[in-house]
Amino acid sequence: MMTAVILLVILSILFWLKVIAIAGIMICLVRIIALWRNAESQLLRFNPETDCWQLSGPRGLQELRLKPDQFVTSRLVIMHFETSQKSVIRCFITRDVVNAADHHRLRALLMARSH
């Protein structure tokens, strides 16, 4: 009889832990979806005369310098930049966020600079 009471108490504790964990996961998912929906677009431009990149977005216009370590594949480009305050910004550019010609030009530009 005593073991049955102990089991009932333990099972009810485990049940509430599971409910709290599921609620926490649901809150995190809702927060991630809300952040994704409210994300502002960014525009990245290259100026060949000054050899400088410009990123315009929620923080305004930022002047960036391209760091030497880039990751380039046919579907993904990861660019590493340094701001004037010496902080690092990483841009992940997939093939579906720009048209195919622009993505190809970006890859060609980065590959030409790596040699």
N, C-alpha and C positions, 0 to 999 in steps of 0.2 A: 504494500500500500504506500509506504514511504517513497519507494523508488518511482511509483507512478506520479506522485505529487512533484517530486524533483524533476522528472522528465517533462511534465507539463509546464513547470516554471522555466526550465531551460529552453524548451521549444518556443514558448512565447517570447523570450528574450531574443532568440535567433530570428523569429518572425519580424520583430520590430527593427532589428538591425538590417534585415534585408529590405524592409520598406524604406528605411532612412537612406540606405545606399542607392536604391532605385530612384528615390526622389532627388538625391544629389546628382545622379547621372542625368536625369531628365532636366534639371535646372541648368547644368553645364551645357547640354545640347541646345537648349533654347537660347542660351546666351551666345553660343558660337554661331547659330543660325542668324540671330539678330545682328551680330557684328558683321557677318558676311553680307547680309542684305543692305546694311547701312554703309558699307565700304565705299569710299570715294575713289574715282578713277585717277590714275596718275599718267602723266605724259612725259616720256623720256626722249630728249633730243640731243643730237650730236652736232657740234660746231667744228668743222675741220680746220678753220682758220686759227682758232685758239686751242685746238685739241682738247676741248672741254665738253663735258656732258651737262645738260640741264634737266633737272627733274622738277616738274610742276605738279603739285598735288595739295593735300590738306595743309601742309606746312608752308605753302607758298613756293617760290622758285628757289631752288638750291643749285649751286654750282658744284659739280662733282668731278673728281679725277679718277680715271680708270686705273685700278690696281692691276698688277701683272697676272694674277691667277684667275682665270676664267674657265668655266666649264661649258663646252659646246657640243651638243649632239644634234641630230636631225629634228628631234622633237622638243628639246629643252635647251635653253641658254640660261646659265646662272652667271650674273655679272657682279663683280665686287668693286665698289666705289669707295672713295675716301672724301669726306666733306672738308671744308675749310677748318672745322673744329677738330679734325683728325678722328672723327668717328667713322665707322664702317657701315655702309648701306649695301645690302644684297638685293638684287632684282632677279626674280624668277620669271622668265618669259617663255611661255609655252607656245606651241605652234598655233593653238586655237585662239589666242588673244590678239594676234595681228594677222594680216593677210600673208599668204605664202611668199609673195615677192619680197615684202619687207623683212620677213623672218630670214629668208635666204640672204638678203643683203647684210643683215646684222651678223649672221654667222660668217659670211665671207669677210666682213670688216674685222671681226675679232680674230679669225684665223690668220688673216694677213698681218695683223699686229703682233701675233704670237711668234712669228718667225723672224 
